[in-house]
Amino acid sequence: MTTLAGKTILMSGGSRGIGLAIAIRAAQDGANIALLAKTDTPDPRLDGTIHTAADAIRAAGGQALAIVGDVRNDDDIQRAVFETVGEFGGIDIVVNNASVLNLSRTLDLDVKRYDLMQDVNVRGTFMLSRAAIPQLKESANPHILSLSPPINLDPKWLGGHTAYTMAKYGMTLATLGIAAEFARDGIAANTLWPKTTIKTAAVGNILGGEAMLAKSRTPEIYADAAYEVLVRPSREFTGQSLLVEDVLAASGVTDLSKYSPGVDESELFPDIFL
C-alpha cells in the first residue's frame, strides 16, 4: 500500500494544528476525511473552525465531511460513524487527534480540568476507536493512530504533571490494548509522538508563547510521519509506540531542516515526555 487515495479517515478534532496537517497530507492523495470537532464558529483565541478545515482539505484534493460534535458525547461519536459511512461508504482509518493539555500540578489542578482530560484524551480515544471497529474490520488496510507518547515511567515525567501524564498514557494504553485485542482482525493500532515540540496553538498559548514556537517544528513533520504509518500494511505494523523522527528516518528522510527553517537543531525544544 503506497497511497491513501480513496481511503476514508475519521478524525477527532482536526480544525487546526497537527490534526489538520495530517488531514491535508492525506487529502493530497485524494483521501476522504471526516472531522468530528467542536469548533463550529470562530474563536478569537484560536485560528480556524471545522468548516475552514474542511475547505482546506478540499483545496488539497480530498473530500471532507465536517461533523460538529464532541468526542466526549457517545451520541456524537455514533453519529460521526453513521454519517461517515453514509457519505463515504466505510471507514479505513481512525485518527485520535483530539486532546486536552493542562500541565498543572496536582494540588493546583481544578477537578473539572482533570475530568476534561480524562474524558477527551482517554475515554474519547477508546470510544471513537471502539465505535469504528466494526467498519474497520471491513477495510482492506485498517489503521487506528493515536497521537500519544510512548510510556516512560521515569519519575520526572510522572511527577512533573501527573494528571496530564495519566491522560496521555491512557491514550497509549487504550491504543496498544486494541492492537492486541484485534490483531487477528488485521486492525493496526499504533501511537505516534514527536521528539520536539510542534508549532501549535497549545504550545504557543500554554507552554511558552512565541519563544517556544520559535524552537518548535512545524506540524507537517507529524503529518508526514503519520502518512508513512497509515500506508503500511496493517497486519505487519501494529502495536507500536512510534516516534515521528524515527518513522521518517526509516522511510529515508533524515534531513529535517525543512520542518524548522532557520532554526539550529540544537535549539529545538525537546518534547515534555522524552
C-alpha positions as CSV (number, residue, x, y, z in Angstrom):
1,M,0.0,0.0,0.0
2,T,1.6,3.3,-1.1
3,T,-1.3,5.7,-1.2
4,L,-4.3,6.9,0.7
5,A,-6.3,7.6,-2.4
6,G,-9.9,6.8,-1.8
7,K,-9.4,5.8,1.8
8,T,-11.7,7.3,4.5
9,I,-10.3,8.8,7.7
10,L,-12.4,9.6,10.7
11,M,-10.5,12.0,12.9
12,S,-11.3,13.6,16.3
13,G,-10.5,17.3,16.3
14,G,-8.6,18.5,13.3
15,S,-9.8,22.1,13.0
16,R,-6.2,23.3,13.2
17,G,-2.7,22.3,14.0
18,I,-1.4,18.7,13.8
19,G,-4.7,17.1,13.0
20,L,-5.4,19.5,10.1
21,A,-1.8,18.9,8.8
22,I,-2.4,15.1,8.8
23,A,-5.7,15.6,7.1
24,I,-4.3,17.8,4.4
25,R,-1.4,15.3,3.8
26,A,-3.9,12.6,3.3
27,A,-6.1,14.8,1.1
28,Q,-3.2,15.3,-1.3
29,D,-3.6,11.6,-2.2
30,G,-7.4,12.1,-2.6
31,A,-8.5,10.7,0.7
32,N,-11.8,11.3,2.3
33,I,-11.6,12.9,5.8
34,A,-14.4,13.2,8.3
35,L,-13.7,15.5,11.2
36,L,-15.5,15.3,14.5
37,A,-14.8,18.6,16.2
38,K,-16.5,21.2,18.3
39,T,-15.2,24.4,16.7
40,D,-18.2,25.5,14.7
41,T,-17.7,29.2,15.0
42,P,-14.5,31.3,15.1
43,D,-12.8,31.6,18.5
44,P,-10.7,34.8,18.9
45,R,-8.0,32.8,20.8
46,L,-7.7,30.1,18.1
47,D,-7.3,30.0,14.3
48,G,-9.8,28.1,12.2
49,T,-13.0,26.2,12.6
50,I,-14.1,22.7,11.4
51,H,-15.6,24.4,8.3
52,T,-12.3,26.2,7.3
53,A,-10.5,22.9,7.9
54,A,-12.9,21.1,5.6
55,D,-12.3,23.8,2.9
56,A,-8.6,23.3,3.3
57,I,-8.9,19.6,2.9
58,R,-11.0,20.0,-0.3
59,A,-8.5,22.6,-1.7
60,A,-5.7,20.0,-1.1
61,G,-7.5,17.4,-3.3
62,G,-9.6,15.4,-0.8
63,Q,-13.2,15.1,0.2
64,A,-14.3,16.5,3.5
65,L,-17.2,15.9,5.9
66,A,-17.5,18.4,8.8
67,I,-19.3,16.8,11.8
68,V,-19.9,19.3,14.6
69,G,-19.8,17.3,17.8
70,D,-17.9,16.4,21.0
71,V,-15.8,13.3,21.3
72,R,-17.0,13.2,25.0
73,N,-20.6,12.6,23.8
74,D,-21.4,9.0,22.9
75,D,-24.3,10.1,20.6
76,D,-22.0,12.4,18.7
77,I,-19.5,9.5,18.2
78,Q,-22.1,7.2,16.9
79,R,-23.5,9.9,14.7
80,A,-20.0,10.6,13.3
81,V,-19.5,6.9,12.4
82,F,-23.0,6.8,10.8
83,E,-22.5,10.0,8.8
84,T,-19.0,9.0,7.7
85,V,-20.2,5.6,6.4
86,G,-23.2,7.2,4.8
87,E,-21.1,9.8,3.0
88,F,-18.1,7.7,2.0
89,G,-19.2,4.0,2.3
90,G,-17.0,2.9,5.2
91,I,-14.1,3.8,7.4
92,D,-10.5,2.7,6.8
93,I,-8.6,4.8,9.4
94,V,-9.3,6.4,12.8
95,V,-7.0,9.2,14.0
96,N,-7.4,10.0,17.7
97,N,-6.1,13.6,17.5
98,A,-8.4,15.4,20.0
99,S,-6.5,16.1,23.2
100,V,-6.6,18.5,26.2
101,L,-3.3,19.9,27.5
102,N,-3.0,21.1,31.1
103,L,0.3,20.9,33.0
104,S,-1.0,22.0,36.4
105,R,0.5,20.4,39.4
106,T,-1.7,18.0,41.4
107,L,-2.9,20.5,44.1
108,D,-3.3,23.3,41.6
109,L,-5.5,21.4,39.1
110,D,-9.2,22.1,39.0
111,V,-11.3,18.9,39.2
112,K,-13.2,19.8,36.1
113,R,-9.9,20.1,34.2
114,Y,-8.9,16.7,35.4
115,D,-12.2,15.2,34.2
116,L,-11.9,17.0,30.9
117,M,-8.5,15.5,30.2
118,Q,-9.7,12.0,31.1
119,D,-12.9,12.4,29.1
120,V,-11.3,13.7,25.9
121,N,-7.9,12.0,25.9
122,V,-8.6,8.6,27.3
123,R,-12.3,8.0,27.0
124,G,-12.6,9.8,23.7
125,T,-9.8,7.7,22.2
126,F,-11.3,4.4,23.4
127,M,-14.9,5.2,22.5
128,L,-14.2,6.6,19.0
129,S,-11.9,3.6,18.2
130,R,-14.5,1.2,19.6
131,A,-17.3,2.7,17.6
132,A,-15.4,2.4,14.3
133,I,-14.1,-1.1,14.8
134,P,-17.0,-2.9,13.0
135,Q,-16.3,-0.7,10.0
136,L,-12.5,-1.1,10.2
137,K,-13.0,-4.9,10.1
138,E,-14.4,-4.5,6.6
139,S,-11.4,-2.4,5.4
140,A,-8.6,-3.8,3.3
141,N,-6.0,-1.9,5.4
142,P,-7.5,-0.6,8.6
143,H,-5.5,1.6,11.0
144,I,-6.0,3.4,14.3
145,L,-3.4,6.1,15.0
146,S,-3.4,7.9,18.4
147,L,-1.3,11.0,18.9
148,S,0.1,10.0,22.3
149,P,3.6,9.2,23.7
150,P,5.4,6.1,24.5
151,I,5.0,5.2,28.2
152,N,8.0,6.4,30.1
153,L,7.9,5.6,33.9
154,D,10.8,8.0,34.7
155,P,9.6,9.8,37.9
156,K,10.4,13.2,36.4
157,W,7.6,12.8,33.9
158,L,5.2,11.0,36.2
159,G,5.7,13.7,38.8
160,G,6.0,16.7,36.6
161,H,2.3,16.9,35.6
162,T,0.7,13.8,37.0
163,A,-2.8,14.3,35.7
164,Y,-1.8,15.1,32.1
165,T,0.7,12.3,32.1
166,M,-2.1,9.9,33.1
167,A,-4.4,11.2,30.4
168,K,-1.8,10.9,27.6
169,Y,-0.6,7.5,28.8
170,G,-4.2,6.4,28.9
171,M,-4.5,7.1,25.2
172,T,-1.5,5.0,24.6
173,L,-2.7,2.1,26.7
174,A,-6.1,2.1,25.0
175,T,-4.5,2.0,21.6
176,L,-2.0,-0.7,22.4
177,G,-4.7,-2.7,24.1
178,I,-6.9,-2.5,21.0
179,A,-3.9,-3.5,18.8
180,A,-3.5,-6.7,20.8
181,E,-7.2,-7.4,21.0
182,F,-7.9,-7.0,17.3
183,A,-4.7,-8.2,15.8
184,R,-6.4,-11.3,14.3
185,D,-8.8,-8.9,12.5
186,G,-5.9,-7.2,10.9
187,I,-6.6,-3.8,12.5
188,A,-3.4,-1.9,13.1
189,A,-3.3,0.4,16.2
190,N,-0.2,2.5,16.9
191,T,0.7,5.7,18.6
192,L,2.9,8.5,17.3
193,W,4.7,11.2,19.2
194,P,7.4,13.8,18.3
195,K,10.9,14.3,19.9
196,T,10.4,18.1,19.9
197,T,7.6,20.5,20.5
198,I,5.4,21.3,17.5
199,K,4.1,24.7,16.4
200,T,0.5,24.6,17.6
201,A,-1.9,26.9,19.5
202,A,-1.5,24.7,22.6
203,V,2.3,25.2,22.6
204,G,2.0,28.9,22.0
205,N,-0.8,29.6,24.5
206,I,0.1,27.1,27.3
207,L,3.7,26.1,27.1
208,G,5.7,29.2,26.2
209,G,4.4,31.7,23.7
210,E,6.3,32.9,20.7
211,A,9.7,31.9,22.2
212,M,8.6,28.3,22.4
213,L,7.0,28.4,19.0
214,A,10.3,29.6,17.5
215,K,12.0,26.5,18.9
216,S,9.4,24.1,17.6
217,R,9.0,22.1,14.4
218,T,6.0,22.6,12.0
219,P,3.0,20.3,12.1
220,E,4.0,19.0,8.7
221,I,6.7,16.8,10.3
222,Y,3.9,15.0,12.3
223,A,1.8,14.7,9.2
224,D,4.5,13.2,7.0
225,A,5.3,10.6,9.7
226,A,1.6,9.8,10.2
227,Y,1.3,9.3,6.4
228,E,4.2,6.8,6.5
229,V,2.4,4.8,9.2
230,L,-1.0,4.8,7.6
231,V,0.1,3.4,4.3
232,R,1.9,0.5,5.9
233,P,0.2,-3.0,5.7
234,S,-1.9,-3.1,8.8
235,R,-1.2,-6.8,9.6
236,E,2.5,-6.2,9.6
237,F,2.7,-2.9,11.5
238,T,0.8,-2.7,14.7
239,G,1.1,-2.4,18.5
240,Q,3.9,0.1,18.4
241,S,4.6,3.4,20.2
242,L,6.4,5.3,17.4
243,L,8.4,8.5,17.4
244,V,7.9,10.9,14.5
245,E,11.6,11.3,13.7
246,D,12.3,7.6,13.8
247,V,9.4,6.9,11.4
248,L,10.8,9.4,8.9
249,A,14.3,8.1,9.3
250,A,13.1,4.6,8.5
251,S,11.5,5.9,5.3
252,G,14.7,7.6,4.3
253,V,14.1,11.1,5.5
254,T,17.0,12.2,7.7
255,D,17.3,15.9,6.8
256,L,14.5,17.5,9.0
257,S,15.6,21.1,8.4
258,K,12.5,21.9,6.3
259,Y,10.4,21.4,9.3
260,S,12.2,24.1,11.3
261,P,13.6,26.6,8.8
262,G,16.2,28.9,10.2
263,V,16.5,27.0,13.5
264,D,19.5,25.1,14.6
265,E,18.7,21.5,15.6
266,S,20.4,22.1,19.0
267,E,18.0,25.0,19.7
268,L,14.8,22.9,19.3
269,F,12.8,22.4,22.5
270,P,12.5,18.7,23.5
271,D,9.1,17.2,24.0
272,I,7.9,17.1,27.6
273,F,7.7,13.3,27.6
274,L,11.1,12.4,26.2
